Amino acid sequence: MTLDGISGTGQVTVRAGLLTAAGLAMAVAVTNGFARFAYALILPAMRNDLGWNYTEAGWNNTANAIGYLAGAVVVFRAVRHISPHRLFAANLWVTAAALTLTGLTTDFMLSAMLRFVAGAAGAVAFVAGSVLAANIFARDAVRSATAIAVYFAGGGAAILLSGVTMPWLFAYAGDASWPYAWIGMGVISSAMNLVAIGTARGVREPEIRVGDKGWIKRPFMPLLLAYGIFGVGYIAYMTFIIAWLREHGAQAGEVALFWAVLGLATILAPSIWGRALAVWPAGRPLAAVLVAMAVGGALPLWQPTPAVMFVSAVTFGGSFFAAPTAIAVFSRKALPPSQWGEAIAGFTTLFALCQCLGPVLTGALSDAAGSLFAGLGFSAAILVVGAVIAFLQNDLKKRPS
């Protein structure tokens, strides 16, 4: 796919640009919706069938988070030297292969290794795709914010798809059917990769010239700290919320509907947050997003009824992908194109480092307390702390390359 919708002035038309962002978004469905978040749906079946405790279950997702960190470090170093197109395509295929192979083993260590690979490759593809999405509307900040939001919302498509299929698979075929979920995701990811990679070919890369300055981190420090806290806080919900639902008697239909609502809210996030992310100043967009996530994360602890759980799904699902969108939009506003990739990769590296703590910390707190309440409560509280820190971020004047 190429950007055929070009106006007479050389600008990408709105329709062509948003269609391009939607095509690239299939990559986020693979790298995030499947490779990271679908584990929450599969976790209860794997835990029951394989006899894992909460700490073991958390560790398997931490392996994915450590892989994500490794991938973020690699892409931080590579994005100024290797074409984002090449990074994007190669790592999407590695992610799809790792998903498929996860369904072919019951060995804990091998499963963790494959989760690591999926995380590492997914991070590289995710950042490379972010750079491409940020350049779709290279001269229009408001439309660029919308395109970036559409790109990140792709994770919702995979969350929605897995939500309307996996609970029924486990209800009718039993917990031992979890390998089919992984293999199915691998097959579907391959089809999504074809769309995403084909679309990416028509997107220009930001120009990087010899002698361009690197990204200076100090002015971004409040936002960096807040984004790191986001990494610790959000992953507990996405890892253990289905286990919390099932512990409180949720049946397959309720779980399927909850996850589908979460995914649908993620898909609709651009219409909810798009303009705010584009026009609100400084760190206020990320601060507002983190507050919304904290509320959504705390609601199930207050009252785990179906109605409250669905409100939680809408609130949390409609917000959590707005956090990386806020970072990408802020970086685009504050930095020249040559530094976008390095900045997004830098934020992703800190996020990934902090994300590694989330599942194991939440699992350990929950094992110690004998309930997931402790871990999930901690994640909601720390998101509020992140919101306060994000609010301290000032606007930054764009510096030349």
VENVEN-V19993 format. One record per backbone hydrogen bond with DSSP energy under -0.5 kcal/mol. CO is the residue of the C=O (numbers start at 1). NH is the residue of the N-H. E is the energy in kcal/mol with one decimal. If there is no record, write none. Layout:
co->[CO/CO]
nh->[NH/NH]
e->[E/E]
This chain:
co->[1/2/4/5/7/11/13/14/15/16/17/18/19/20/21/22/23/24/24/25/26/27/28/28/29/30/32/32/33/36/37/38/38/39/40/42/43/44/45/46/47/47/53/54/55/56/57/58/59/60/61/62/63/64/65/66/67/68/69/70/71/72/73/74/75/78/78/83/84/85/86/87/88/89/90/91/92/93/94/95/96/97/98/99/100/101/102/107/108/109/110/111/112/113/114/115/116/117/118/119/120/121/122/123/124/125/126/127/128/129/130/131/132/133/135/136/137/140/141/142/143/144/145/146/147/148/149/151/152/153/153/154/154/155/156/157/158/159/160/162/162/165/166/167/168/169/170/174/175/176/177/177/178/178/179/180/181/182/183/184/185/186/187/188/189/190/191/192/193/194/195/196/197/199/200/202/207/209/215/217/218/220/221/222/223/224/225/226/227/228/229/230/231/232/233/234/235/236/237/240/241/242/243/244/245/245/246/251/252/253/254/255/256/257/258/259/260/261/262/263/264/265/266/267/268/268/269/269/269/270/273/274/275/276/281/283/284/285/286/287/288/289/290/291/292/293/294/295/296/298/298/299/303/305/306/307/308/309/310/311/312/313/314/316/316/319/319/320/320/321/322/323/324/325/326/327/328/329/330/331/334/336/336/337/337/339/340/341/342/343/344/345/346/347/348/349/350/351/352/354/354/355/355/356/357/358/359/360/361/362/363/364/365/366/366/371/371/372/373/374/375/376/377/378/379/380/381/382/383/384/385/386/387/388/389/390/393/401]
nh->[202/4/6/13/10/7/17/18/19/20/21/22/23/24/25/26/26/27/28/29/30/31/32/33/34/35/36/37/38/39/40/41/42/43/44/46/47/48/49/50/51/52/57/58/59/60/61/62/63/64/65/66/67/68/69/70/71/72/73/74/75/76/77/78/79/81/82/87/88/89/90/91/92/93/94/95/96/97/98/99/100/101/102/103/103/104/105/111/112/113/114/115/116/117/118/119/120/121/122/123/124/125/126/127/128/129/130/131/132/133/134/135/135/136/138/138/140/144/145/146/147/148/149/150/151/152/153/154/155/156/157/157/158/159/160/161/162/163/164/165/166/169/170/171/172/173/174/177/178/179/180/181/181/182/183/184/185/186/187/188/189/190/191/192/193/194/195/196/197/198/199/200/201/202/203/3/209/212/217/220/221/224/225/226/227/228/229/230/231/232/233/234/235/236/237/238/239/240/241/244/245/246/247/248/248/250/249/255/256/257/258/259/260/261/262/263/264/265/266/267/268/269/269/270/271/272/272/273/274/274/277/278/279/280/284/287/288/289/290/291/292/293/294/295/296/297/298/299/300/301/302/303/305/309/310/311/312/313/314/315/316/317/318/319/320/322/323/323/324/325/326/327/328/329/330/331/332/333/334/335/399/339/340/340/341/343/344/345/346/347/348/349/350/351/352/353/354/355/356/357/358/358/359/360/361/362/363/364/365/366/367/368/369/370/371/374/375/376/377/378/379/380/381/382/383/384/385/386/387/388/389/390/391/392/392/393/283/213]
e->[-0.6/-1.9/-2.2/-3.4/-1.8/-3.5/-2.6/-2.5/-2.2/-2.0/-2.3/-2.3/-2.1/-2.5/-1.7/-0.5/-1.2/-2.0/-0.6/-1.7/-1.5/-3.1/-2.2/-1.9/-1.9/-2.3/-1.2/-2.8/-0.8/-0.5/-1.6/-0.9/-1.7/-2.8/-0.6/-2.5/-3.3/-2.2/-2.7/-2.9/-1.2/-1.0/-2.5/-2.9/-2.5/-2.0/-1.1/-2.1/-2.5/-0.9/-2.0/-3.1/-2.1/-2.1/-2.1/-2.6/-2.7/-2.3/-2.4/-2.2/-2.6/-2.0/-1.5/-2.0/-2.5/-2.2/-2.8/-2.1/-2.6/-2.3/-2.1/-1.6/-1.4/-1.6/-1.6/-2.0/-2.1/-2.0/-2.3/-2.1/-1.9/-2.4/-1.6/-0.8/-1.0/-1.8/-0.9/-2.6/-2.4/-2.2/-2.3/-2.1/-2.1/-2.3/-2.5/-2.0/-2.7/-2.6/-1.9/-2.1/-1.7/-2.3/-2.6/-2.5/-2.4/-2.5/-1.8/-2.1/-1.8/-2.9/-2.3/-0.7/-0.9/-1.3/-0.7/-0.7/-1.3/-2.3/-2.0/-1.6/-2.5/-2.6/-2.2/-2.4/-2.3/-2.3/-1.9/-1.4/-1.5/-1.7/-0.6/-1.0/-1.0/-2.0/-2.9/-2.3/-2.8/-2.1/-1.6/-0.8/-2.3/-1.9/-2.4/-2.0/-2.2/-2.7/-1.3/-1.8/-1.5/-0.5/-1.5/-0.7/-0.7/-1.3/-2.3/-2.5/-2.0/-2.0/-2.1/-2.5/-2.6/-1.6/-1.4/-2.3/-2.7/-1.4/-1.2/-2.7/-3.0/-1.8/-2.3/-2.3/-1.2/-1.7/-1.9/-0.6/-0.5/-2.0/-0.6/-2.0/-1.9/-2.6/-2.7/-2.4/-2.4/-2.1/-2.1/-2.2/-1.7/-1.5/-2.7/-2.6/-0.7/-0.5/-0.7/-1.7/-1.6/-2.5/-1.9/-2.2/-2.3/-2.6/-2.2/-1.1/-0.6/-2.3/-1.5/-2.5/-2.7/-2.3/-2.7/-2.5/-2.1/-2.6/-2.3/-2.4/-2.8/-2.6/-1.7/-2.1/-1.9/-0.6/-0.8/-0.5/-1.1/-1.1/-0.6/-3.1/-0.5/-1.9/-2.8/-1.4/-2.4/-2.4/-1.6/-2.2/-2.6/-2.2/-2.5/-1.9/-2.2/-2.2/-2.3/-2.3/-2.4/-2.7/-1.8/-1.7/-0.6/-0.9/-1.4/-2.0/-1.7/-2.6/-2.0/-1.7/-2.4/-2.2/-2.1/-2.6/-3.0/-2.1/-1.8/-1.6/-2.4/-1.5/-0.7/-0.7/-0.6/-1.1/-2.4/-1.8/-2.5/-2.8/-2.3/-2.5/-2.1/-2.1/-2.4/-1.8/-0.9/-2.3/-0.5/-1.1/-0.6/-2.4/-2.9/-2.4/-2.1/-2.7/-2.3/-2.1/-1.9/-2.6/-2.7/-2.3/-2.4/-2.5/-1.4/-1.1/-0.8/-0.6/-0.7/-0.6/-2.5/-2.8/-2.6/-2.9/-2.6/-2.4/-2.6/-2.5/-2.1/-1.4/-1.4/-0.7/-0.5/-2.5/-2.5/-2.0/-1.8/-1.7/-2.1/-2.4/-1.3/-1.0/-1.4/-2.0/-1.9/-1.9/-1.9/-2.6/-1.8/-0.5/-1.3/-1.8/-1.7/-2.0]
